[in-house]
Structures are given as C-alpha cells and as structure tokens.
Amino acid sequence: MTHTSHNPAADRESPSAKSSGIGAIQGVSVVASVLLPILAAYIVFYSGVGMPDGTINQGQLLKPPVDISQLPFIEGGTAPVQLAEESPKWRYLILSGNECAADCEQLLYTSRQVHIRLGEKATRVERLLVTTAPLGDEFQQMLQRDHPRLRVVQLPEASLLQLQRQSAHEGIADTRVLLVDQQGFAMMAYDNHHSGNQLLKDIKRLLKYSYEK
C-alpha cells in the first residue's frame, strides 16, 4: 500500500491570506452597520411602516411617488432641462401656472427660508418654480433680487395639469410645493397650510438618512 506524505503546513492558511479574509469580513461588517440603519430609516420614512403612534410626516405623502425626471422642462425660454442627468439633489418644485400669484409668492418665501435655515446642507437642495409661460420682466427682476438661487422652468400646460393630477392630495391646493427625492420622484406635497418649520423638519430628516452624491 502506498502512503502519501502529509504536509501539515498545507492545512494551514498563510497568515497573509487569513488576515486578508478577516479584513474583508470586517470591512463588509462596517459598511453594513452604516448602510442598514440608513436604509431602514429611509424605508420607514417613505412607507410609515414601523413608525410609532403619533409620528407622522409633516407633508402629505404621495402614494405612489410621481416620477418627474422625464418631464419636458424648459429653462431660459429654450434650453431643455434633463433633471435625470443633473447632479442628484433634493428638490422643491413650486407648481404655479401661467403666473405666480399671491399663494405662489408665499410658497416661494416659505421654501426660501427653509433653504436658508439648512445652512451648510443647503447645497444638497434646490428650488424650482414651475410655470406654463415665461414670467414678466418685473417679476423676474424681483426673483433675481429676492430669490437668487431659485431656478425658473416652464412646462407645457398639459404636462403641468397632469403633474397636478398625479400629485393631487385631499386638502392640498393646486398651487403647491412638491418635495422630490434624489432619484427624481415627487414623494411629498405641501401648500400654504404648512409652516416653514414643517417643511424643515421633513427635509432635515431626509438629508440625515440619505447620501450626498
């Protein structure tokens, strides 16, 4: 009978291989420990599942969320806006119409104050005023003076009406603010019944549980 020699060293991993394996496991564990709580909190915020009694979103949650990333926005009268190709941000869309009347101006003011109060996190958020026609020169000058970081875009009237229908919620006026996530989904709606503090509470929580990209 032939005997094969047994090499004990072959049964042992090299120290470098073992160290590499442990390091990889530790790396995965660290990443998971960071990602999983954020993911869980994000799901809870969107779905409301697992929230304790009395804990609600300040805005009206849209179910299902509305994809706005492919809408035919125009900026500056002619330039198409492809939000899906822009840097991912949280966005406030102020839906107006062919003009920005008193309700619209109040929402502009409220959303501006929220944006300012975000401090260093304000770069992760932008505001867009959505109209169906270019605004008058005097109004544009006011916007440039009072809302220098605001973007003004246009949508065809049919597209804006469709967006208003898709984001309709009982008790929310047609002139409203939509909160859009980094993937381009409108997921919450506000109007002038909501205070700046309510908008701020929601966006601060979402910024906390989402990545800066």
Backbone as a ProteinNet text record, in pm:
[ID]
protein_1_A
[PRIMARY]
MTHTSHNPAADRESPSAKSSGIGAIQGVSVVASVLLPILAAYIVFYSGVGMPDGTINQGQLLKPPVDISQLPFIEGGTAPVQLAEESPKWRYLILSGNECAADCEQLLYTSRQVHIRLGEKATRVERLLVTTAPLGDEFQQMLQRDHPRLRVVQLPEASLLQLQRQSAHEGIADTRVLLVDQQGFAMMAYDNHHSGNQLLKDIKRLLKYSYEK
[TERTIARY]
84.2	0	88.2	47.7	129.8	83.3	177.4	147.8	186	92.7	126.8	167.3	266.1	313.9	215.9	194.4	101.3	180.2	145.7	215.2	124.9	148.6	61.8	52.4	159.6	158	52.1	19.5	-79.6	-217.9	-243	-373.9	-392.9	-283.2	-290.6	-289.8	-380.4	-378.2	-254.9	-204.2	-93.8	-146.2	-62.2	-106.5	-161.9	-102.8	-148.7	-287.5	-314.5	-445.8	-551.5	-518.6	-614.2	-642.8	-537.3	-553.6	-640.2	-617.6	-696.1	-843.7	-871.8	-1009.6	-1078.3	-1008.6	-1066.1	-1091.7	-996.1	-1012.5	-1133.1	-1154.9	-1269.6	-1400.8	-1405.6	-1526.6	-1552.8	-1445.7	-1462.3	-1509.9	-1456.2	-1497.1	-1643.8	-1689.3	-1830.7	-1917.1	-1871.2	-1948.4	-1961.9	-1853.7	-1856.7	-1953.4	-1943.6	-2032.8	-2178.4	-2204.3	-2341	-2394.9	-2308.5	-2353.6	-2391.2	-2332.6	-2365.4	-2487.2	-2487.9	-2591.7	-2727.9	-2729.7	-2857.8	-2946.5	-2893.3	-2980.8	-3033.3	-2949	-2992.5	-3101.6	-3079.5	-3178.5	-3309.7	-3300	-3420.8	-3497.1	-3423.4	-3488.4	-3552.8	-3485.6	-3538	-3668.9	-3672.6	-3793.6	-3905.6	-3871.3	-3972.1	-4032.4	-3945.1	-3994.5	-4090.7	-4053.8	-4137.2	-4267.8	-4259.5	-4377.5	-4460.7	-4395.3	-4464.4	-4468.3	-4422.1	-4422	-4320.9	-4364.5	-4273.8	-4264.9	-4331.1	-4329	-4417	-4369.4	-4452.9	-4576	-4680.8	-4803.9	-4772.6	-4834.9	-4815.3	-4699.9	-4622	-4511.9	-4555.6	-4570.5	-4616.9	-4530.2	-4533.1	-4467.1	-4541	-4468.5	-4530.5	-4605.7	-4549.3	-4617.3	-4709.3	-4782.1	-4872.7	-4796.9	-4784.6	-4709.6	-4786.1	-4715.2	-4776.7	-4760.4	-4871.3	-4869.6	-4946.1	-4872	-4727	-4653.8	-4521.8	-4443.9	-4455.5	-4435.9	-4452.7	-4316	-4285	-4157.4	-4163.2	-4079.2	-4079.5	-3951.9	-3865.4	-3732.5	-3736.6	-3842.2	-3850	-3946.6	-3997.7	-4089.5	-4015.7	-4083.9	-4017.5	-3999.7	-3920.8	-3894.6	-3811.2	-3837.5	-3760.5	-3709.9	-3584.5	-3527.3	-3472.4	-3496.4	-3446.5	-3518.3	-3638.2	-3716.7	-3696.8	-3575.6	-3548.6	-3470.5	-3390.1	-3298.2	-3372.6	-3366.7	-3431.3	-3359.2	-3434.2	-3379.6	-3396.9	-3284.9	-3287.7	-3245.8	-3342	-3308.6	-3240.3	-3275.6	-3216.1	-3066.1	-3018.6	-2877.2	-2800.5	-2870.8	-2805.8	-2757.8	-2678.7	-2630.3	-2748.1	-2749	-2863	-2877.9	-2995.4	-3027.5	-3170.1	-3200.4	-3339.4	-3391.2	-3513.2	-3565.5	-3705.5	-3729	-3863.6	-3914.4	-4024.8	-4091.1	-4212.6	-4209.1	-4323.9	-4410.3	-4525.2	-4614.1	-4704.2	-4698.3	-4776.8	-4877.8	-4846.4	-4937	-4878.7	-4962.9	-4908.4	-4854.5	-4875.4	-4818	-4800.1	-4724.6	-4702.7	-4779.7	-4899.2	-4986.7	-4950	-5040.2	-5009.6	-4975.5	-5053	-5025	-4887.6	-4854.7	-4725.5	-4612.8	-4630.4	-4526.5	-4503.7	-4612.1	-4596.6	-4515.5	-4540.8	-4464.2	-4318.5	-4294	-4156	-4084.8	-4152.7	-4092.7	-4066.5	-4166.1	-4151.9	-4038.2	-4033.9	-3929.7	-3792	-3785.7	-3656.2	-3604.5	-3691.5	-3649.4	-3603.8	-3672.2	-3629.5	-3491.5	-3470.6	-3341.8	-3230.3	-3254.9	-3154.2	-3123.2	-3226.3	-3208	-3135.6	-3118.7	-3043.4	-2893.3	-2848.6	-2706.7	-2617.3	-2517.4	-2419.6	-2480.8	-2597.3	-2662.7	-2748.1	-2754.3	-2838.1	-2791.1	-2663.8	-2613.2	-2671.8	-2730.9	-2790.9	-2936.5	-2984.9	-3125.6	-3133	-3227.2	-3253	-3402.5	-3439	-3579.8	-3603.3	-3716.8	-3755.8	-3899.1	-3918.8	-4053.1	-4097.8	-4212.3	-4262	-4383.4	-4371.6	-4481.9	-4510.6	-4616.9	-4650.3	-4612.3	-4563.3	-4526.4	-4417.4	-4334.9	-4232.7	-4297.6	-4229.2	-4282	-4246.3	-4320.8	-4294.9	-4159.6	-4107.1	-3973.6	-3965.5	-4066.9	-4065	-4061.9	-4139.9	-4143	-4009.2	-3950.1	-3820.3	-3713.4	-3719.7	-3624	-3640.2	-3766.4	-3791.4	-3732.8	-3750.2	-3696.6	-3544.2	-3481.3	-3336.1	-3285.9	-3363.5	-3324.6	-3351.7	-3472	-3514.8	-3490.4	-3476.3	-3458.7	-3346.9	-3225	-3116.8	-3080.8	-3113.3	-3077.8	-3194	-3302.3	-3420.1	-3403.3	-3439.6	-3445.6	-3589.7	-3608.3	-3742	-3749.5	-3842.8	-3857.9	-4002.7	-4022	-4157.1	-4189.8	-4318.5	-4373.9	-4491	-4513.5	-4637.7	-4757.4	-4861.9	-4978.1	-5033	-5037.9	-5090.3	-5004.7	-4872.3	-4781.9	-4797.9	-4814.8	-4833.5	-4966.3	-5071.2	-5201	-5193.5	-5120.2	-5103.6	-5026.9	-4921.7	-4843.9	-4929.9	-5014.5	-5104.3	-5203.4	-5253.8	-5346.2	-5273.8	-5152.5	-5079	-5037.9	-5017.4	-4973.3	-5087.4	-5209.5	-5325.6	-5340.5	-5378.1	-5399.9	-5509.6	-5597.5	-5709.8	-5659	-5711.6	-5673.1	-5552.6	-5487.8	-5371.3	-5413.6	-5381.2	-5420.9	-5341.7	-5396	-5325.5	-5190.1	-5185.3	-5057.1	-4988.6	-4889.1	-4830.4	-4680.8	-4616.1	-4474.4	-4463.5	-4387.8	-4358	-4213.3	-4193.2	-4058.2	-4016.3	-3907.2	-3861.1	-3730.1	-3721.5	-3601.5	-3487.8	-3374.2	-3254.8	-3266.5	-3363.8	-3386.6	-3490.4	-3547.3	-3642.3	-3787.2	-3820.2	-3958.6	-4016.5	-4127	-4200.5	-4268.9	-4236.1	-4285.7	-4363.5	-4368.4	-4444.3	-4494.2	-4610.7	-4670.6	-4703.2	-4688.1	-4717.7	-4793.2	-4866.8	-4922.5	-4909.2	-4981	-4963.7	-5025	-5090.3	-5133.8	-5017.1	-4907.1	-4789.6	-4694	-4635.6	-4540	-4399.2	-4312	-4172.6	-4110.1	-4148.8	-4094.5	-4130.8	-4250.1	-4291.2	-4209.1	-4188.4	-4104.3	-3962.9	-3913.6	-3776.4	-3758.6	-3855.3	-3845.2	-3832.5	-3914	-3908.8	-3776	-3733.7	-3613.8	-3489.3	-3482.7	-3366.8	-3357.7	-3470.7	-3470.2	-3425.2	-3473.3	-3437.2	-3290.2	-3238.6	-3096.5	-3010	-3058.1	-2983.4	-2973.3	-3081.1	-3085.6	-3064.8	-2997.6	-2964	-2820.9	-2761.6	-2622.9	-2609.7	-2500.1	-2463.7	-2388.9	-2439	-2381.1	-2307.5
-118.4	0	124	215.3	336.2	439.5	496	601.1	735.7	831.4	967.4	1048.2	1126.8	1208.2	1320	1354.6	1460.7	1583.6	1692.5	1817.7	1904.8	1912.5	1992.2	2135.9	2187	2328.7	2356.9	2250.9	2270.8	2292.5	2243.2	2257.5	2393.5	2467.3	2596.2	2708.5	2804.5	2921.5	3003.3	3069	3160.1	3276	3335	3448.4	3562.1	3587.2	3698	3670.4	3542.2	3507.4	3518.9	3468.4	3476.3	3621.7	3703.4	3844.2	3915.3	3878.7	3939.8	3904.3	3776.8	3733.3	3802.4	3814.2	3881.7	4027.9	4088.7	4229.7	4253.6	4161.4	4175.7	4164	4065.8	4047.3	4169.8	4223.5	4341.8	4460.9	4470.7	4580.9	4573.5	4452.4	4434	4465.6	4423.8	4448.6	4597.1	4671.1	4815.5	4883.4	4846.6	4905.4	4872.6	4747.2	4705.5	4779.5	4799.6	4867.3	5012.1	5071	5208.5	5212.5	5123.4	5128.1	5080.9	4971.8	4912	5004.7	5073.3	5165	5278.1	5329.4	5437.4	5388	5268	5210.9	5186.2	5132.3	5104.2	5232.7	5336.5	5463.7	5524.7	5511.5	5565.4	5496.8	5363.6	5287.6	5324.9	5338.5	5374.8	5510.7	5605.9	5740.4	5738	5662.4	5658.4	5584.3	5472.2	5385.7	5411.8	5466.3	5484.1	5356.9	5243.6	5116.7	5123.5	5089.1	5086.8	5218.2	5322.9	5448.8	5438.4	5493.4	5490.5	5576.8	5545	5623.4	5769.4	5856.8	5999.5	6055.7	5970.1	6016.3	6014.2	6129.9	6136.9	6233.7	6218.8	6315.9	6448.1	6556	6686.9	6719.1	6675.7	6693.7	6577.4	6587.8	6481.2	6384.3	6260.1	6160.3	6120.9	6119.4	6080.8	5930.5	5862.3	5717.1	5683.5	5640	5619.6	5751.6	5754.1	5871.5	5895.1	6020	6058.7	6085.8	6014.1	6031.9	6160.5	6258.3	6385.2	6401	6301.6	6316	6329.9	6280.9	6284.6	6391.4	6475.5	6579	6680.8	6737.3	6827.1	6970	6985.9	7119.7	7200.8	7331.7	7425.8	7536.2	7574.7	7680.5	7790.4	7914.8	8025.3	8040.3	7985.8	8001.5	7893.8	7838.5	7740.2	7617.7	7629.7	7521.6	7407.6	7286.3	7172.4	7137.8	7097.6	7060.4	6910.5	6838	6694.1	6667.1	6668.6	6652.2	6518.6	6415.7	6283.6	6285	6381.5	6387.7	6487.5	6557.8	6655.9	6590.9	6666.1	6617.2	6585.8	6467	6430.5	6528	6582	6672.1	6645.6	6690	6701.2	6830.9	6829.7	6948.8	6983.2	7113.9	7165.7	7218.4	7163.9	7214.3	7294.8	7425.8	7510.6	7517.6	7453.1	7447	7570.4	7642.8	7764.3	7755.3	7808.2	7811.5	7908.5	7990.7	8086.2	8211.5	8222.4	8332.8	8286.5	8363.4	8331.5	8433.4	8395.2	8485.4	8482.3	8537	8554.7	8423.7	8316.5	8187.3	8135.9	8152.7	8109.4	8189	8320.7	8404.1	8365	8328	8285.7	8156.2	8063.8	7938.9	7963.8	8059.2	8095.8	8145.7	8229.5	8284.1	8173	8087.8	7979.8	7886.1	7844.3	7749.7	7814.5	7945.7	8014.6	8015.8	8045.2	8048.5	7911.1	7806.1	7669.9	7642.9	7683	7661.3	7731.3	7853.5	7929.4	7860	7811.1	7750.8	7616.2	7560.8	7435.4	7457.1	7581.3	7610.1	7540.1	7468.4	7403.9	7291.9	7241.8	7136	7190.8	7323.5	7384.2	7347.9	7314.2	7279	7147.6	7069.1	6941.7	6956.4	7078.4	7106.2	7222.9	7217.9	7334.3	7352.5	7474.3	7508.8	7543.6	7497	7526.8	7578.6	7694.3	7745.9	7697.4	7628.5	7568.7	7648.4	7707.7	7782.6	7726.5	7775.4	7730.9	7835.2	7951.1	8058.4	8143	8209.2	8298.9	8407.5	8444.4	8547.1	8685.7	8784.9	8921.8	8971.2	9072	9124.6	9174.3	9245.7	9299.6	9188.4	9084.7	8973.2	8899.2	8882.3	8815.8	8894.7	9025.8	9108.9	9091.2	9080.9	9057.1	8922.9	8819.6	8688.3	8690.6	8758.3	8767.4	8838.8	8935.4	9011.1	8932.5	8876.9	8814.7	8663.6	8599.6	8453.9	8418.4	8463	8444.9	8300	8208.2	8067.2	7985.8	8053.8	7986.6	7965	7846.2	7819.9	7834	7896.5	7913.3	7830.2	7736.7	7647.9	7650.2	7612.6	7604.4	7461	7431.2	7305.2	7337.7	7258	7273.6	7260.8	7334.6	7335.6	7195.4	7112.6	6976.8	6894.9	6914.5	6840.3	6885.6	7016.7	7067.1	7018.3	7019.5	6970.9	6823.1	6746	6604.1	6586.4	6666.7	6658.8	6697.9	6797.7	6836.7	6724.8	6658.4	6545.4	6431.1	6399.4	6287.1	6314.4	6440.8	6475.5	6530.2	6515.6	6566.1	6492.3	6566.2	6506.3	6585.8	6517	6583.6	6693.8	6812.2	6923.5	7001.2	6958	7028.9	7110.8	7238.9	7327.4	7296.8	7342.6	7322.9	7394	7513	7581.8	7518.3	7439.8	7356.6	7341.7	7287.2	7252.4	7100.5	7046.1	6903.1	6883.3	6791.1	6754.1	6633.6	6650.6	6548.9	6490.2	6356.9	6293.1	6294.1	6236.3	6240.2	6155.4	6066.4	5982.8	6043.8	6159.6	6226.1	6190.2	6142.9	6108.4	6210.8	6272.4	6358.9	6269.4	6289.6	6196.4	6264.5	6397.5	6466.8	6600	6643.8	6768.8	6859.2	6989.6	7091.2	7206	7282.5	7408.1	7511.4	7621.4	7729.3	7700.1	7584.4	7542.5	7486.5	7457.1	7404.8	7519	7511	7613.7	7578.8	7677.9	7653.5	7550.6	7551.4	7454	7311.4	7293.7	7159.4	7113	7201.8	7166.9	7135.3	7216.6	7199.4	7066.5	7028.9	6903.9	6784.4	6782.3	6670.5	6666.2	6779.1	6777.2	6748.7	6796.5	6767.4	6618.2	6555	6411.3	6334	6376	6306.9	6327.9	6445.4	6469.4	6384.6	6366.4	6285.4	6140.7	6088.2	5946.9	5921.4	6013.4	5992.2	6037.9	5988.7	6019.5	6145.9	6215.9	6327.5	6269.9	6290.2	6228.2	6330.9
0	0	0	-84.5	-96.9	4	74.7	173.3	115.1	125	81.7	203.8	184.7	296.7	324.2	447.1	486.5	526.8	465	494.5	580.3	709.4	797.8	754.5	693.2	653.8	549.1	468.5	362.2	419.5	542.3	604.3	669.8	676.1	743.8	640.9	661.2	573.8	607.2	506.8	533.1	615.2	700.4	782.5	699	580.7	498	442.9	401.9	349.2	457.5	577.4	687.7	724.2	726.4	759.7	656	528.6	420.8	433.6	465.9	481.5	596.7	709.2	825.8	794.4	723.4	688.1	600.3	504.6	414.2	491.2	583.7	664.3	750.7	809.2	893.2	810.9	687.8	600.6	565.4	531	499.1	620.7	738.5	860.3	888.4	867	891	795.3	666.4	565.7	597.6	633	664.1	785.5	886	1007.1	980.4	874.7	837.5	745.8	645.3	542.4	592	667.6	704.1	787.3	889.9	963.6	877	785.2	697	604	545.6	454.6	527.6	647.4	725.2	756.3	796.3	828.8	705.8	590.4	465.4	427.8	442.5	411.4	507.9	634.3	733.8	701.2	660.9	631.8	514.2	409.3	289.3	312.3	385.2	396.4	520.7	624.9	751.7	834.3	777.8	849.8	963.8	1082.6	1196.2	1270.9	1219.4	1291.7	1415.7	1526.7	1646.8	1629.4	1708	1702.1	1730.3	1655	1675.7	1594.4	1529.6	1446.7	1301.6	1240.8	1103	1025.7	892.1	807	819.3	804.2	811.8	682.5	568.5	440.5	410.4	300	258.4	167	211.7	137.1	10.9	-101.1	-228.1	-248.3	-268.8	-289.1	-416.7	-521.7	-525.7	-553.7	-532.4	-571.9	-722.3	-763.3	-903.2	-965.5	-1073.2	-1142.2	-1226.1	-1191.2	-1265.4	-1348.9	-1344.5	-1405.6	-1557	-1621.1	-1766.9	-1819	-1731.8	-1777.8	-1865.2	-1964.9	-2061.6	-2009.6	-1905.2	-1851.6	-1950.9	-1953.7	-2034	-1940.7	-1955.7	-1873	-1964	-1924.6	-2005.8	-2137.9	-2148.4	-2268.9	-2372.8	-2382.3	-2488.4	-2443.8	-2337.5	-2300.5	-2230.7	-2286.6	-2218.9	-2089	-1989.5	-1859.3	-1841.4	-1826.9	-1804.8	-1660	-1570.1	-1428.5	-1401.5	-1479.9	-1459.2	-1485.8	-1564.5	-1599.1	-1512.6	-1426.1	-1340.3	-1210.6	-1136.1	-1008	-916.4	-854.6	-768.6	-651.5	-637.5	-526.7	-481.1	-361	-318.6	-377.1	-428.1	-495.4	-444.9	-431.5	-409.4	-543.3	-591.4	-711	-667.4	-695.2	-664.2	-789.3	-785.2	-901.3	-902.8	-1011.8	-1021.8	-1134.8	-1249	-1363.4	-1463.4	-1523.6	-1619.3	-1550.8	-1420.2	-1343.3	-1198.7	-1125.2	-983.1	-900.9	-857.8	-782.4	-632.8	-549.9	-407.4	-337.6	-362.6	-298.7	-338.9	-465.2	-516.5	-450.6	-439.2	-377.8	-232.7	-161.8	-22.4	-13.7	-106.6	-107.9	-143.6	-231.6	-263.4	-137.6	-62.7	59.8	161.5	184	282.8	245.3	119.9	77.1	80.1	52.2	60.4	203.6	298.7	438.9	485.9	441.5	474.6	417.5	293.6	226.8	303.5	344.8	420.3	552.3	619.7	752	746.8	628.6	616.1	631.9	623.4	644.5	544	594.5	506.8	423.3	462.2	385.8	270.6	260.5	156.9	16.1	-0.8	-133.9	-184.5	-96.2	-137	-179.6	-176.9	-206.9	-305.2	-398.5	-482.6	-502.9	-539	-558.7	-705.5	-758	-895.1	-895.1	-955.6	-978.4	-1114.3	-1118.1	-1241.7	-1289.9	-1408.9	-1468.8	-1608.1	-1668.3	-1803.6	-1908.8	-1864.4	-1957.9	-1893.5	-1973.1	-1916.6	-1831.5	-1725.5	-1635.4	-1687.7	-1642.8	-1684.1	-1636.3	-1703.8	-1671.7	-1527.4	-1482.7	-1347.2	-1243.5	-1267.3	-1172.4	-1173.8	-1291.1	-1299.5	-1225.7	-1233.6	-1160	-1010.3	-965.9	-823.5	-781.2	-864	-830.8	-823.1	-916.5	-914.9	-790.3	-743.9	-624.5	-496	-483.7	-358.4	-351.7	-468.8	-474.2	-572.8	-546	-643.7	-673.2	-583.7	-604.1	-661.5	-692.1	-746.9	-897.7	-944.5	-1087.7	-1134.1	-1249.8	-1305.8	-1433.4	-1435.9	-1552	-1597.7	-1723.5	-1778	-1816.9	-1807	-1855.6	-1947.9	-2051.2	-2127.5	-2033.5	-2062.5	-1973.3	-1948.9	-2053.4	-2037.9	-1941.5	-1947.4	-1859	-1714.4	-1694.8	-1559.2	-1501	-1581	-1532.9	-1495.7	-1576.8	-1544.8	-1415	-1395.6	-1271.5	-1152.1	-1169.4	-1059.6	-1027.1	-1130.7	-1106.1	-1035.4	-1081	-1022.4	-878.2	-845.9	-710.3	-625.6	-675	-600.3	-468.4	-365.7	-234	-166	-99.2	-32.5	60	41.6	127.9	80.8	-30.1	-82.7	-203.9	-202.2	-311.3	-438.7	-553.6	-681	-680.6	-619.8	-602.6	-482.8	-510.5	-404.8	-425.1	-323.5	-330.4	-328.6	-423.3	-422.2	-378	-286.6	-246.5	-329	-404.8	-499.3	-448.1	-448.9	-396.3	-498.6	-459.7	-543.3	-669.5	-672.4	-791.3	-885.4	-847.4	-934.8	-909.6	-788.6	-755.8	-657.2	-696.8	-604.9	-502.6	-375.6	-274.7	-162	-163	-59.8	-113.7	-66.3	-112.7	5.8	-18.1	83	15.6	96.1	46.7	158.2	146	243.9	379.8	393.5	527.1	607.7	540.1	608.6	642.4	758.7	800.5	753.2	756.5	723.2	814.5	941.3	1035.5	995.7	941.4	898	777.5	681	566.7	612.5	704.7	751.6	823.9	903.7	979.2	886	779.9	685.1	609.3	554.5	470.3	553.9	676.5	760.4	789.7	814	839.6	715.6	598.9	475.5	440.6	463.2	438.3	532.2	653.2	750.3	705.5	646.4	610.2	461.2	395	254.1	231.6	122.1	93.1	12.1	35.6	-50.8	-169.5	-290.8	-409.7	-494.5
[MASK]
+++++++++++++++++++++++++++++++++++++++++++++++++++++++++++++++++++++++++++++++++++++++++++++++++++++++++++++++++++++++++++++++++++++++++++++++++++++++++++++++++++++++++++++++++++++++++++++++++++++++++++++++++++++

